[in-house]
Amino acid sequence: MLKQLQAIVRPEKTNEVITELLNAGFPSVTKLDVYGRGKQKGIVLNDVRYDELPKQLLLIVCDEKDLDDIAGIIMKTARTGEGHFGDGRIFVGPVEKAWTISTGKEGL
């Protein structure tokens, strides 16, 4: 079964995460610039609240058997340290079908 993993990570960690995924044999990733806030509800610096923080969204479609390996690589690489808020989140959902446009082939 195919799964889609969506990982929201700090922009400064994105290249490192993508490199580690590539080195582990997972080269396929889509990267998007996104803005938002998590549980911490933004940050306050000098009495100014920033509640739309820049992040990057990585989209990866993979076989279910690879899901834990990919998530583990992302968590290990994107983490900045214990207790640091804003390192990101990972969400997983099903993919019903996938096709390669150039070949018309179904699946990964």
Contacts in CASP RR format, 6 or more apart in sequence:
PFRMAT RR
TARGET T0000
AUTHOR 0000-0000-0000
METHOD contacts of the structure
MODEL  1
MLKQLQAIVRPEKTNEVITELLNAGFPSVTKLDVYGRGKQKGIVLNDVRY
DELPKQLLLIVCDEKDLDDIAGIIMKTARTGEGHFGDGRIFVGPVEKAWT
ISTGKEGL
1 63 0 8 1.000
1 64 0 8 1.000
1 94 0 8 1.000
2 61 0 8 1.000
2 62 0 8 1.000
2 63 0 8 1.000
2 64 0 8 1.000
2 94 0 8 1.000
2 95 0 8 1.000
2 96 0 8 1.000
2 98 0 8 1.000
2 107 0 8 1.000
2 108 0 8 1.000
3 61 0 8 1.000
3 62 0 8 1.000
3 63 0 8 1.000
3 64 0 8 1.000
3 67 0 8 1.000
3 92 0 8 1.000
3 93 0 8 1.000
3 94 0 8 1.000
3 95 0 8 1.000
4 59 0 8 1.000
4 60 0 8 1.000
4 61 0 8 1.000
4 92 0 8 1.000
4 93 0 8 1.000
4 94 0 8 1.000
4 95 0 8 1.000
5 58 0 8 1.000
5 59 0 8 1.000
5 60 0 8 1.000
5 61 0 8 1.000
5 62 0 8 1.000
5 67 0 8 1.000
5 70 0 8 1.000
5 71 0 8 1.000
5 74 0 8 1.000
5 90 0 8 1.000
5 91 0 8 1.000
5 92 0 8 1.000
5 93 0 8 1.000
6 57 0 8 1.000
6 58 0 8 1.000
6 59 0 8 1.000
6 90 0 8 1.000
6 91 0 8 1.000
6 92 0 8 1.000
7 17 0 8 1.000
7 57 0 8 1.000
7 58 0 8 1.000
7 60 0 8 1.000
7 71 0 8 1.000
7 74 0 8 1.000
7 78 0 8 1.000
7 88 0 8 1.000
7 89 0 8 1.000
7 90 0 8 1.000
7 91 0 8 1.000
8 34 0 8 1.000
8 55 0 8 1.000
8 56 0 8 1.000
8 57 0 8 1.000
8 58 0 8 1.000
8 88 0 8 1.000
8 89 0 8 1.000
8 90 0 8 1.000
9 17 0 8 1.000
9 55 0 8 1.000
9 56 0 8 1.000
9 58 0 8 1.000
9 74 0 8 1.000
9 78 0 8 1.000
9 87 0 8 1.000
9 88 0 8 1.000
10 55 0 8 1.000
10 56 0 8 1.000
10 78 0 8 1.000
10 80 0 8 1.000
10 86 0 8 1.000
10 87 0 8 1.000
10 88 0 8 1.000
11 33 0 8 1.000
11 54 0 8 1.000
11 55 0 8 1.000
11 56 0 8 1.000
13 77 0 8 1.000
13 78 0 8 1.000
13 80 0 8 1.000
13 87 0 8 1.000
14 31 0 8 1.000
14 56 0 8 1.000
14 58 0 8 1.000
16 77 0 8 1.000
16 78 0 8 1.000
17 58 0 8 1.000
17 73 0 8 1.000
17 74 0 8 1.000
17 77 0 8 1.000
17 78 0 8 1.000
18 29 0 8 1.000
18 31 0 8 1.000
18 58 0 8 1.000
20 73 0 8 1.000
20 76 0 8 1.000
20 77 0 8 1.000
21 27 0 8 1.000
21 29 0 8 1.000
21 60 0 8 1.000
21 70 0 8 1.000
21 73 0 8 1.000
21 74 0 8 1.000
24 69 0 8 1.000
24 70 0 8 1.000
24 73 0 8 1.000
26 60 0 8 1.000
26 62 0 8 1.000
26 66 0 8 1.000
26 69 0 8 1.000
26 70 0 8 1.000
26 73 0 8 1.000
28 60 0 8 1.000
28 61 0 8 1.000
28 62 0 8 1.000
29 58 0 8 1.000
29 59 0 8 1.000
29 60 0 8 1.000
30 58 0 8 1.000
30 59 0 8 1.000
30 60 0 8 1.000
31 56 0 8 1.000
31 57 0 8 1.000
31 58 0 8 1.000
31 59 0 8 1.000
32 56 0 8 1.000
32 57 0 8 1.000
32 59 0 8 1.000
33 54 0 8 1.000
33 56 0 8 1.000
33 57 0 8 1.000
34 54 0 8 1.000
34 55 0 8 1.000
34 56 0 8 1.000
34 57 0 8 1.000
35 52 0 8 1.000
35 53 0 8 1.000
35 54 0 8 1.000
35 55 0 8 1.000
36 51 0 8 1.000
36 52 0 8 1.000
36 53 0 8 1.000
36 55 0 8 1.000
37 51 0 8 1.000
37 52 0 8 1.000
37 53 0 8 1.000
38 86 0 8 1.000
38 89 0 8 1.000
39 85 0 8 1.000
40 85 0 8 1.000
40 86 0 8 1.000
41 51 0 8 1.000
42 49 0 8 1.000
42 50 0 8 1.000
42 51 0 8 1.000
42 53 0 8 1.000
43 49 0 8 1.000
43 50 0 8 1.000
43 53 0 8 1.000
44 50 0 8 1.000
53 86 0 8 1.000
55 88 0 8 1.000
58 74 0 8 1.000
60 70 0 8 1.000
61 95 0 8 1.000
61 98 0 8 1.000
61 108 0 8 1.000
62 70 0 8 1.000
62 108 0 8 1.000
63 108 0 8 1.000
67 92 0 8 1.000
71 90 0 8 1.000
71 92 0 8 1.000
74 90 0 8 1.000
75 90 0 8 1.000
78 87 0 8 1.000
78 88 0 8 1.000
79 87 0 8 1.000
80 87 0 8 1.000
81 87 0 8 1.000
97 106 0 8 1.000
97 107 0 8 1.000
98 106 0 8 1.000
98 107 0 8 1.000
98 108 0 8 1.000
99 105 0 8 1.000
99 106 0 8 1.000
99 107 0 8 1.000
100 107 0 8 1.000
END
